[in-house]
Structures are given as C-alpha cells and as structure tokens.
Amino acid sequence: MRENAWTRWPSREALGRDGMSGTRRMLGWTVRLLVLALLLWGAFHNDHVHGWMTAAGAGGVIVAGVLAWSFFRTTLQHRLGPSLVLVLLLVGLAAAAHSAGFGTLTLVVWCGCAITALERMPIGAALPVASIAFGWFAVVSDDSFPAAVATVGGMALAGYTLRLDAEARGSAQRLLAQERAARAAEAESAALAERTRIAREIHDVLAHSLSAQLVHLEAARLLIERGAEREQIHERVVAARGMARDGLAETRQALSALRGELTPLEDFLSGLVGTAVDTAEVAITGERRPLSAEASQAVRRVAQEALTNVRKHAPGAKVRVRLEYGPHEVTLDVRDTGGSPGELAGAGAGYGLLGMRERAELLGGSLRAGPGEEGFVVTLKVPA
C-alpha cells in the first residue's frame, strides 16, 4: 500500500544528524547561535524592559529553547501528538511575548516554528501550523502587504527546500546502508562458496585416495583368506602404502591448488596415467590455454575417478584419455577397452562419479558415464 504524502513523516535518517558533513554541522550551529542572539536582543534591547520584565524575557528565551529541543526530539521519534502540542506552545509563547512588547522575539519564534514545521512534520500537520504562524507574522509585521506576502512565501519556500534537502540526505543514508549490507552479504556468500569449494576439494581427494587404498587392502584380505603366498600379500600391502603416499601428495597438491599453485593440466594427466594403469595413452587436442581453478580441478578429479574405476572394474584394460580444448569448453574423454570385472569390483560405495557429476553441474557443465563400443566411457564437459 502506497503511503499518503500528506501524512508521511520525513525519514528518521532525514531528521537525524547522521551523514551530515562537518560544514553542514557548523552551518547549523551558526544558525542556532544567530537565532539565539536575535532572541536575546529582542528580549532586552527595548527601553521598557527592566526589572521583572527582564526576568520574564530571560525565562521566555529559556522556555522557548526547551520547547524547541523537545520538538526536535519528538519529531525525530515520529510522535505527532506531542510534536503538535510543543510547536503550538511555541506559537502561543510568541503570542504572549508579543503582548508583553517583545516584538523581535515574537517574529523570530513564529518564523522559526513555521519553517521547522514544514521541514520536520508531515505536510498535513505542518501546513496548518505554518499558516497560523505566518498569519500572525503578516498581521503584526510592519511591512506592506506585498512585502509581507513575499517574505512569507520566501520563508515557506525555504522550509520546504530544507525538507527536500533532508529527505535527499536521508535517502542517501538509506542507500549507503543498503549498499553496505549488500557488500557484507556478498562477502559472506563468497566466503561460504569458498568454504564449500575447499570442503568439496578435500572430500574428492580423500575419497579417491581412500578408495584406491581400499582396493589394495581388500585384495590383500582376499589373498589371506585364500591362503596366497606371502609375496602376493606383501605386494598388495606395499601398493596400499604407495596409494596412501600418493594420497598425501594429492592432498598437498589440492592445498596448493586452493592457493592457486596448479601444475600444468597436461603434465598432471600424463603423470596420472603413468601411475594409475599399465597401458594407457594421452592425447591433447585444441589450442591449449589456462583454465580456471574450478574447471582444472574438475578435470583432474574426474580423470582420477575414471582411472580408479578402470583399475577396479576392468583391470588390465587399455585406456585412452583425450583432452580437447574447444572454443567455449574443455572436454575430457576417458575410454577403456573393457574386460572381466576384477575381484574388487564390489569395493567402495559407488558414489564417485555421482560426486563428479554434481561438481560438473555446479560449473555449468555435464558428465556422462556409461558403456561404450568396447568398454566404459566417461565424458566431462565444463565451460572454459
């Protein structure tokens, strides 16, 4: 529901002092001191002001100051009733001062009440107050009618201009606060995304390393149950130890990658193929170019997972790894020639490729895994 312009208060940011420059604050205090000087001069410059009249004039100035301060506080809190009572008390105080012969004090207070009401109160309440104050000012003023009308019009315009200026400052304060909140939310979102990326990276490294160790340890267990020779069991245990060492190296590499210290992707694939399977070939096509850390890590992890699955499900199969740099994406294709499932085909939870697919989709890419012409095919595509 749209707020009524006649009953709408200036914002608290507009009525407050936050966001004011030092120059504006100094100007504001200068105006206040000038008004106070006019009030004091109006109270004491007449010859008939003496005795109890002097005390009454001083008391009137003090009361006017207290009422004005209270009016500023209640308008800041958007309390219409008390604000109206206070400003009308100020207008009445000026009328009483006029009856007592304090003409200058009267004119200053009436003009100040009208201008301040237009600046700080809802228009629907400010207009009647300003009309009363300006009306009395025009009646008691010694100026001619045209001059009085011009003076009243100028002061009304000044009050409304001050209101518009305060509203603009309040809007600027709100926009600044919103921008700061948006930046804080953006920083928090970026930190959360970075923590998620780190957690995913460490998870993928550990899942690959532990899965490979599980393959060899499960083989060792089966060999022990079948009464195999000591050398065969020892070979599997040594292989598991080697995978643990490789896993530690991969963890260090992942931490380096998170710091932006990545080894070339082509070198990584060549080294991975050389240690993961017995017979494999690597082909790199397209114009090579640096990839983002996320895309590069996705290619590395999918290659590791695919070769681990070959070792588990088709031991001894030949593997072809092809990395193609396209105009807008990079494609990793891992194919094996197939073979009889190994005795460890049931080891592991089977969630490796599912995790890789989720990683690819988060980057706006895709991952397909399924039977090919000969064996199994894993194809990753990520934007690059």
C-alpha positions as CSV (number, residue, x, y, z in Angstrom):
1,M,0.0,0.0,0.0
2,R,1.4,3.4,-1.0
3,E,2.0,5.8,1.8
4,N,0.0,9.0,1.8
5,A,2.2,12.0,1.0
6,W,0.1,14.3,3.3
7,T,0.6,12.0,6.4
8,R,4.1,10.8,5.6
9,W,6.9,11.8,8.0
10,P,10.4,12.7,6.8
11,S,12.5,9.6,7.4
12,R,14.5,9.3,10.7
13,E,17.7,9.5,8.6
14,A,16.5,12.8,7.2
15,L,15.6,14.2,10.7
16,G,18.8,13.0,12.3
17,R,22.3,14.3,12.1
18,D,24.0,11.1,10.7
19,G,25.6,11.7,7.4
20,M,26.0,15.4,7.8
21,S,29.3,16.9,6.8
22,G,31.4,19.0,9.1
23,T,30.5,22.1,7.1
24,R,26.8,21.4,7.4
25,R,27.1,20.9,11.1
26,M,29.0,24.1,11.5
27,L,26.4,26.0,9.5
28,G,23.6,24.5,11.6
29,W,25.2,25.6,14.8
30,T,25.9,29.1,13.3
31,V,22.2,29.4,12.5
32,R,21.2,28.3,16.0
33,L,23.5,30.8,17.6
34,L,22.2,33.5,15.3
35,V,18.6,32.8,16.3
36,L,19.6,32.8,20.0
37,A,21.3,36.1,19.6
38,L,18.2,37.5,17.9
39,L,16.0,36.2,20.7
40,L,18.2,37.7,23.4
41,W,18.5,41.0,21.6
42,G,14.7,41.1,21.1
43,A,14.2,40.4,24.8
44,F,16.5,43.1,26.1
45,H,17.0,45.9,23.6
46,N,13.8,47.8,24.4
47,D,13.9,50.6,26.9
48,H,10.8,49.5,28.7
49,V,12.4,46.1,29.5
50,H,13.6,46.3,33.1
51,G,13.0,44.6,36.4
52,W,10.6,41.7,36.3
53,M,10.3,42.2,32.6
54,T,14.0,41.3,32.2
55,A,13.5,38.1,34.2
56,A,10.4,37.3,32.2
57,G,12.2,37.8,28.9
58,A,15.1,35.6,30.0
59,G,12.7,32.9,31.2
60,G,10.8,33.1,27.9
61,V,14.0,32.5,26.0
62,I,14.9,29.5,28.2
63,V,11.4,28.0,27.8
64,A,11.5,28.5,24.1
65,G,14.8,26.7,23.9
66,V,13.5,23.8,26.0
67,L,10.3,23.6,23.9
68,A,12.3,23.7,20.6
69,W,14.7,21.0,21.8
70,S,11.8,18.8,22.8
71,F,10.1,19.4,19.5
72,F,13.2,18.2,17.7
73,R,13.3,15.0,19.8
74,T,9.6,14.2,19.3
75,T,9.7,14.8,15.6
76,L,12.8,12.5,15.4
77,Q,10.6,9.8,17.1
78,H,7.7,10.5,14.7
79,R,5.3,11.3,17.6
80,L,2.7,13.6,16.0
81,G,0.6,14.5,19.1
82,P,3.5,15.7,21.3
83,S,5.1,17.5,18.3
84,L,1.9,19.4,17.6
85,V,1.5,20.4,21.3
86,L,5.1,21.6,21.5
87,V,5.0,23.6,18.3
88,L,1.7,25.2,19.3
89,L,3.1,26.0,22.7
90,L,5.9,27.8,21.0
91,V,3.5,29.7,18.8
92,G,1.4,30.7,21.9
93,L,4.6,31.7,23.7
94,A,5.4,34.0,20.9
95,A,1.9,35.5,21.0
96,A,2.3,36.1,24.8
97,A,5.7,37.7,24.1
98,H,4.1,40.0,21.5
99,S,1.5,41.1,24.1
100,A,4.3,41.9,26.5
101,G,6.1,44.0,24.0
102,F,8.8,41.6,22.8
103,G,8.3,42.2,19.1
104,T,11.5,40.9,17.7
105,L,11.4,37.7,19.8
106,T,7.8,37.1,18.6
107,L,8.7,37.4,14.9
108,V,11.7,35.1,15.2
109,V,9.8,32.4,17.1
110,W,6.8,32.5,14.7
111,C,9.1,32.3,11.6
112,G,11.2,29.5,13.2
113,C,8.1,27.5,14.1
114,A,6.7,27.7,10.6
115,I,9.9,26.8,8.8
116,T,10.8,24.0,11.2
117,A,7.2,22.5,11.0
118,L,7.5,22.5,7.2
119,E,10.9,20.8,7.4
120,R,10.2,18.2,10.1
121,M,6.5,17.3,10.3
122,P,4.0,15.6,7.9
123,I,2.7,18.1,5.4
124,G,-0.9,17.6,6.5
125,A,0.1,18.8,10.0
126,A,2.8,21.3,9.0
127,L,0.6,23.4,6.8
128,P,-1.9,24.4,9.5
129,V,0.9,25.2,11.9
130,A,2.8,27.2,9.3
131,S,-0.4,29.0,8.3
132,I,-1.1,30.1,11.9
133,A,2.5,31.3,12.5
134,F,2.8,33.0,9.1
135,G,-0.6,34.6,9.5
136,W,0.3,36.2,12.9
137,F,3.6,37.3,11.4
138,A,1.9,39.0,8.5
139,V,-0.6,40.7,10.8
140,V,1.9,42.1,13.3
141,S,4.6,42.9,10.7
142,D,5.3,46.5,9.8
143,D,5.9,45.6,6.2
144,S,3.4,46.4,3.4
145,F,1.1,43.7,2.2
146,P,3.1,42.8,-0.9
147,A,6.3,42.8,1.1
148,A,4.7,40.6,3.8
149,V,3.4,38.2,1.2
150,A,6.8,38.0,-0.4
151,T,8.5,37.4,2.9
152,V,6.0,34.7,4.0
153,G,6.4,33.0,0.6
154,G,10.2,33.1,0.7
155,M,10.2,31.5,4.2
156,A,7.7,28.9,3.2
157,L,9.8,28.0,0.2
158,A,12.9,27.9,2.5
159,G,11.1,25.5,4.9
160,Y,10.1,23.2,2.1
161,T,13.5,23.3,0.5
162,L,15.1,22.3,3.8
163,R,12.6,19.4,3.9
164,L,13.6,18.2,0.4
165,D,17.3,18.6,1.2
166,A,16.8,16.5,4.4
167,E,14.9,13.8,2.5
168,A,17.6,13.6,-0.1
169,R,20.2,13.2,2.6
170,G,18.1,10.6,4.3
171,S,17.7,8.7,1.0
172,A,21.4,8.8,0.5
173,Q,21.9,7.4,4.0
174,R,19.5,4.5,3.4
175,L,21.1,3.7,0.1
176,L,24.5,3.7,1.7
177,A,23.3,1.4,4.5
178,Q,21.7,-0.9,1.9
179,E,25.0,-1.0,-0.1
180,R,27.0,-1.8,2.9
181,A,24.5,-4.6,3.8
182,A,24.7,-5.9,0.2
183,R,28.5,-5.9,0.3
184,A,28.5,-7.7,3.6
185,A,26.1,-10.3,2.3
186,E,28.2,-10.7,-0.9
187,A,31.4,-11.1,1.2
188,E,29.6,-13.7,3.4
189,S,28.3,-15.5,0.3
190,A,31.8,-15.5,-1.3
191,A,33.3,-16.9,1.9
192,L,30.6,-19.6,2.1
193,A,31.3,-20.5,-1.5
194,E,35.0,-20.7,-0.9
195,R,34.5,-22.9,2.2
196,T,32.2,-25.2,0.1
197,R,34.8,-25.4,-2.6
198,I,37.6,-26.3,-0.1
199,A,35.4,-28.9,1.5
200,R,34.5,-30.4,-1.9
201,E,38.1,-30.5,-3.0
202,I,39.3,-32.2,0.2
203,H,36.4,-34.6,0.1
204,D,37.3,-35.6,-3.5
205,V,41.0,-36.0,-2.8
206,L,40.3,-38.2,0.3
207,A,37.6,-40.2,-1.4
208,H,39.9,-41.0,-4.3
209,S,42.9,-41.8,-2.1
210,L,41.0,-44.0,0.4
211,S,39.1,-45.8,-2.4
212,A,42.3,-46.7,-4.1
213,Q,43.8,-47.9,-0.8
214,L,40.6,-49.9,-0.1
215,V,41.1,-51.7,-3.5
216,H,44.5,-53.0,-2.5
217,L,43.6,-53.7,1.1
218,E,40.6,-55.7,0.1
219,A,42.8,-57.6,-2.4
220,A,45.2,-58.4,0.5
221,R,42.3,-59.6,2.6
222,L,41.1,-62.0,-0.1
223,L,44.6,-63.3,-0.7
224,I,44.9,-64.0,3.0
225,E,41.6,-65.8,3.1
226,R,42.6,-68.0,0.1
227,G,46.0,-68.8,1.6
228,A,48.0,-67.0,-1.0
229,E,51.8,-66.7,-0.9
230,R,53.4,-64.1,1.3
231,E,54.9,-62.3,-1.7
232,Q,51.5,-61.7,-3.2
233,I,50.0,-60.3,0.1
234,H,53.1,-58.2,0.6
235,E,52.7,-56.7,-2.9
236,R,49.2,-55.6,-2.2
237,V,50.2,-54.1,1.2
238,V,53.0,-52.2,-0.4
239,A,50.6,-51.0,-3.1
240,A,48.2,-49.7,-0.4
241,R,51.1,-47.9,1.3
242,G,52.0,-46.4,-2.1
243,M,48.4,-45.2,-2.6
244,A,48.5,-43.6,0.9
245,R,51.7,-41.8,0.0
246,D,50.1,-40.7,-3.3
247,G,47.0,-39.6,-1.4
248,L,49.1,-37.4,0.9
249,A,50.8,-35.9,-2.2
250,E,47.4,-35.3,-3.8
251,T,46.2,-33.6,-0.6
252,R,49.2,-31.3,-0.7
253,Q,48.6,-30.7,-4.3
254,A,44.9,-29.8,-3.6
255,L,46.0,-27.3,-1.0
256,S,48.4,-25.8,-3.5
257,A,45.6,-25.6,-6.0
258,L,43.4,-23.8,-3.5
259,R,46.3,-21.3,-3.2
260,G,46.4,-21.0,-7.0
261,E,49.6,-23.1,-7.4
262,L,48.5,-25.6,-10.0
263,T,50.8,-27.8,-12.1
264,P,50.0,-27.8,-15.8
265,L,47.0,-29.9,-16.6
266,E,48.7,-31.9,-19.4
267,D,51.6,-32.8,-17.1
268,F,49.2,-33.9,-14.4
269,L,47.3,-36.2,-16.8
270,S,50.4,-37.7,-18.2
271,G,51.8,-38.4,-14.7
272,L,48.4,-39.8,-13.5
273,V,48.0,-42.2,-16.4
274,G,51.6,-43.4,-16.0
275,T,51.0,-44.5,-12.4
276,A,47.3,-45.5,-12.4
277,V,47.1,-48.1,-15.2
278,D,49.5,-50.3,-17.0
279,T,48.5,-49.5,-20.6
280,A,47.2,-46.0,-21.4
281,E,47.7,-43.2,-23.9
282,V,47.0,-39.5,-23.5
283,A,46.0,-37.2,-26.4
284,I,45.7,-33.4,-26.1
285,T,43.9,-31.5,-28.9
286,G,42.9,-27.9,-29.5
287,E,44.6,-24.7,-28.6
288,R,45.9,-25.0,-25.1
289,R,45.1,-22.2,-22.6
290,P,44.9,-21.7,-18.9
291,L,41.7,-22.9,-17.2
292,S,40.1,-21.5,-14.1
293,A,41.0,-23.3,-10.9
294,E,37.5,-24.8,-10.6
295,A,37.5,-26.2,-14.2
296,S,41.0,-27.5,-13.9
297,Q,40.3,-29.3,-10.6
298,A,37.1,-30.8,-12.1
299,V,39.1,-32.3,-15.0
300,R,41.8,-33.7,-12.6
301,R,39.3,-35.3,-10.2
302,V,37.2,-36.9,-13.0
303,A,40.3,-38.3,-14.6
304,Q,41.4,-39.8,-11.2
305,E,38.0,-41.3,-10.5
306,A,37.7,-42.7,-14.0
307,L,41.1,-44.4,-13.8
308,T,40.4,-45.7,-10.4
309,N,37.2,-47.3,-11.7
310,V,39.2,-48.9,-14.6
311,R,41.6,-50.4,-12.1
312,K,38.7,-51.8,-10.0
313,H,36.3,-52.9,-12.7
314,A,38.4,-53.7,-15.7
315,P,42.0,-54.5,-14.6
316,G,44.4,-54.8,-17.4
317,A,42.2,-52.9,-19.9
318,K,43.8,-50.4,-22.2
319,V,42.8,-46.8,-21.5
320,R,42.6,-43.8,-23.9
321,V,42.5,-40.3,-22.3
322,R,41.7,-37.4,-24.6
323,L,41.6,-33.8,-23.5
324,E,40.1,-31.4,-26.1
325,Y,40.2,-27.6,-25.8
326,G,37.1,-26.2,-27.6
327,P,36.2,-22.6,-28.3
328,H,34.0,-22.3,-25.2
329,E,34.5,-25.5,-23.2
330,V,37.1,-28.2,-22.4
331,T,36.2,-31.9,-22.9
332,L,37.8,-34.8,-21.1
333,D,37.1,-38.3,-22.5
334,V,38.3,-41.4,-20.8
335,R,37.7,-44.8,-22.5
336,D,38.8,-48.3,-21.7
337,T,38.7,-51.4,-23.8
338,G,36.8,-53.4,-21.2
339,G,37.5,-56.7,-19.6
340,S,36.4,-59.1,-17.0
341,P,35.4,-57.4,-13.7
342,G,38.1,-57.6,-11.1
343,E,37.7,-59.4,-7.9
344,L,37.4,-56.0,-6.2
345,A,34.6,-54.7,-8.4
346,G,32.3,-54.5,-5.4
347,A,34.7,-52.4,-3.2
348,G,33.7,-48.8,-2.5
349,A,30.4,-47.0,-2.1
350,G,29.9,-46.2,-5.8
351,Y,29.3,-42.5,-5.3
352,G,32.5,-41.2,-7.0
353,L,31.1,-40.4,-10.4
354,L,27.9,-39.0,-8.8
355,G,30.0,-36.5,-6.9
356,M,31.9,-35.7,-10.1
357,R,28.6,-35.1,-11.9
358,E,27.5,-32.7,-9.2
359,R,30.8,-30.9,-9.4
360,A,30.5,-30.5,-13.2
361,E,26.9,-29.3,-13.0
362,L,27.9,-26.6,-10.4
363,L,30.3,-25.3,-13.0
364,G,27.6,-25.3,-15.7
365,G,29.0,-28.4,-17.4
366,S,28.0,-32.0,-17.7
367,L,29.3,-35.5,-17.1
368,R,28.2,-38.7,-18.9
369,A,29.3,-42.1,-17.9
370,G,28.2,-45.4,-19.4
371,P,29.1,-48.4,-21.6
372,G,30.8,-47.6,-24.9
373,E,31.6,-49.6,-28.0
374,E,34.2,-51.7,-26.2
375,G,34.2,-50.9,-22.5
376,F,33.2,-47.9,-20.4
377,V,33.3,-44.2,-21.3
378,V,33.4,-41.2,-19.1
379,T,33.0,-37.8,-20.8
380,L,33.3,-34.5,-18.9
381,K,32.5,-31.1,-20.4
382,V,33.0,-27.9,-18.5
383,P,32.9,-24.2,-19.7
384,A,36.4,-22.7,-20.2
